[in-house]
């Protein structure tokens, strides 16, 4: 598999590789649960970023082979680089599956299957644990227009009140 121009001895079509990947994922999720409570973005944001990077780098080293994270340019402190590599890894897996799928499915279905797999790969974000999802939500809170919400609620109340009065008068 080629990730960011670097070839690794890993394939999503090799059951042993997939077993190793799933086991590594389980181990890193458990590690995040047990050690993650020490690192929170609110308490120490830099330490939290480094912890997230270490977990991802250890995962890559376990799945792709020792030193894989270094080959991919990860240094343990740049979380953005980890996210970029994670996305590239997911895209490489999707591309590998799509290329084999094109060989398996009949010619008339190839275009439909490939398009569906590419869109599915784009729709799946990088895997995140609960703490990462919470941190991402806090880092990028949704913009909410409370005035528009209140106006919409008031309009709906008026509409429901008018309907209720119409029912009472009927």
C-alpha positions as CSV (number, residue, x, y, z in Angstrom):
1,X,0.0,0.0,0.0
2,X,1.3,3.5,-0.9
3,X,0.6,6.3,1.6
4,X,1.9,9.8,0.8
5,X,4.2,8.3,-1.8
6,X,5.8,5.8,0.6
7,X,5.2,2.1,0.1
8,X,4.3,-0.2,3.0
9,X,3.9,-3.9,3.3
10,X,0.2,-3.7,4.2
11,X,-3.0,-4.6,2.3
12,X,-6.6,-4.4,3.2
13,X,-7.0,-7.6,1.1
14,X,-4.7,-9.6,3.4
15,X,-6.7,-11.0,6.3
16,X,-3.6,-11.1,8.5
17,X,-2.9,-7.4,7.9
18,X,-6.6,-6.6,8.7
19,X,-6.4,-8.7,11.9
20,X,-3.3,-6.8,12.9
21,X,-5.0,-3.5,12.1
22,X,-8.1,-4.3,14.1
23,X,-6.1,-5.5,17.1
24,X,-4.0,-2.3,17.0
25,X,-7.2,-0.3,16.9
26,X,-8.6,-2.1,19.9
27,X,-5.3,-1.7,21.9
28,X,-5.1,2.1,21.1
29,X,-8.7,2.7,22.0
30,X,-8.2,0.9,25.3
31,X,-5.0,3.0,25.9
32,X,-7.0,6.2,25.1
33,X,-9.6,5.1,27.7
34,X,-7.1,4.3,30.4
35,X,-4.5,7.0,29.9
36,X,-6.7,9.6,28.2
37,X,-8.2,11.0,31.4
38,X,-4.8,12.5,32.4
39,X,-4.9,14.6,29.2
40,X,-7.7,17.0,28.5
41,X,-7.6,20.0,26.2
42,X,-9.0,22.1,29.0
43,X,-6.2,21.2,31.5
44,X,-3.2,21.0,29.3
45,X,-3.9,21.4,25.5
46,X,-0.3,20.8,24.3
47,X,0.0,17.6,26.4
48,X,-3.4,16.4,25.0
49,X,-2.2,17.1,21.4
50,X,1.0,15.1,22.0
51,X,-0.9,12.2,23.6
52,X,-3.2,12.0,20.6
53,X,-0.2,12.1,18.3
54,X,1.5,9.3,20.3
55,X,-1.5,7.1,20.1
56,X,-1.9,7.5,16.4
57,X,1.8,7.1,15.7
58,X,1.9,3.9,17.9
59,X,-1.1,2.6,15.9
60,X,0.6,3.2,12.6
61,X,3.9,1.6,13.8
62,X,1.9,-1.5,14.9
63,X,-0.1,-1.7,11.6
64,X,2.4,-0.6,9.0
65,X,5.6,-1.7,10.7
66,X,8.1,-0.2,13.1
67,X,9.2,3.3,12.1
68,X,6.2,3.9,9.8
69,X,5.2,7.1,11.6
70,X,8.7,8.5,11.2
71,X,8.7,7.6,7.5
72,X,5.5,9.5,7.1
73,X,7.0,12.6,8.7
74,X,5.2,12.5,12.1
75,X,7.1,13.9,15.0
76,X,4.7,13.4,17.9
77,X,3.7,17.0,18.3
78,X,1.9,18.1,15.2
79,X,-1.7,16.8,15.4
80,X,-2.6,18.3,12.0
81,X,0.1,16.1,10.4
82,X,-1.4,13.1,12.1
83,X,-4.9,14.0,10.7
84,X,-3.4,14.4,7.2
85,X,-1.7,11.0,7.4
86,X,-4.9,9.4,8.8
87,X,-6.9,10.8,5.8
88,X,-4.2,9.5,3.4
89,X,-4.3,6.1,5.0
90,X,-8.1,5.9,4.7
91,X,-7.9,7.0,1.1
92,X,-5.3,4.4,0.3
93,X,-7.4,1.7,1.8
94,X,-10.5,2.8,-0.1
95,X,-8.5,3.0,-3.4
96,X,-7.2,-0.5,-2.9
97,X,-10.7,-1.9,-2.2
98,X,-12.1,0.0,-5.2
99,X,-9.4,-1.3,-7.6
100,X,-10.2,-4.9,-6.6
101,X,-13.9,-4.3,-6.7
102,X,-13.7,-3.2,-10.3
103,X,-12.2,-6.6,-11.1
104,X,-14.8,-8.5,-9.2
105,X,-18.0,-6.8,-10.4
106,X,-19.3,-7.1,-14.0
107,X,-18.5,-4.3,-16.4
108,X,-21.9,-2.6,-16.2
109,X,-21.7,-2.3,-12.5
110,X,-18.1,-1.0,-12.3
111,X,-19.0,2.7,-12.6
112,X,-21.7,2.5,-10.0
113,X,-19.6,0.5,-7.5
114,X,-16.5,2.7,-7.9
115,X,-18.5,5.9,-7.5
116,X,-20.3,4.5,-4.4
117,X,-17.0,3.4,-2.8
118,X,-15.2,6.7,-3.5
119,X,-18.1,8.7,-2.0
120,X,-18.3,6.3,1.0
121,X,-14.5,6.8,1.5
122,X,-15.0,10.5,1.4
123,X,-17.9,10.4,3.8
124,X,-16.0,8.4,6.5
125,X,-14.0,10.8,8.6
126,X,-10.8,9.8,10.4
127,X,-11.6,7.6,13.3
128,X,-11.8,9.5,16.6
129,X,-12.4,8.4,20.1
130,X,-15.0,10.1,22.4
131,X,-12.4,12.5,23.8
132,X,-11.3,13.6,20.4
133,X,-14.9,14.1,19.2
134,X,-15.6,16.3,22.3
135,X,-12.4,18.3,21.7
136,X,-13.3,18.8,18.1
137,X,-16.8,20.0,19.0
138,X,-15.3,22.5,21.5
139,X,-12.7,23.7,19.1
140,X,-15.2,24.3,16.3
141,X,-18.6,25.1,17.9
142,X,-21.5,25.4,15.5
143,X,-22.5,28.9,14.8
144,X,-26.0,29.4,16.1
145,X,-28.3,32.3,15.3
146,X,-30.4,32.5,18.4
147,X,-32.4,35.4,17.2
148,X,-33.5,33.5,14.1
149,X,-34.4,30.5,16.3
150,X,-36.5,32.6,18.6
151,X,-38.2,34.3,15.7
152,X,-39.0,30.9,14.2
153,X,-40.3,29.6,17.5
154,X,-42.5,32.7,17.9
155,X,-43.9,32.3,14.4
156,X,-44.6,28.6,15.1
157,X,-46.3,29.4,18.4
158,X,-48.5,32.0,16.7
159,X,-49.4,29.5,14.0
160,X,-50.3,26.8,16.5
161,X,-52.3,29.3,18.6
162,X,-54.3,30.3,15.6
163,X,-54.9,26.6,14.7
164,X,-56.0,25.9,18.3
165,X,-58.4,28.9,18.3
166,X,-59.8,27.7,15.0
167,X,-60.4,24.3,16.5
168,X,-62.1,25.8,19.6
169,X,-64.3,27.9,17.5
170,X,-65.4,25.1,15.1
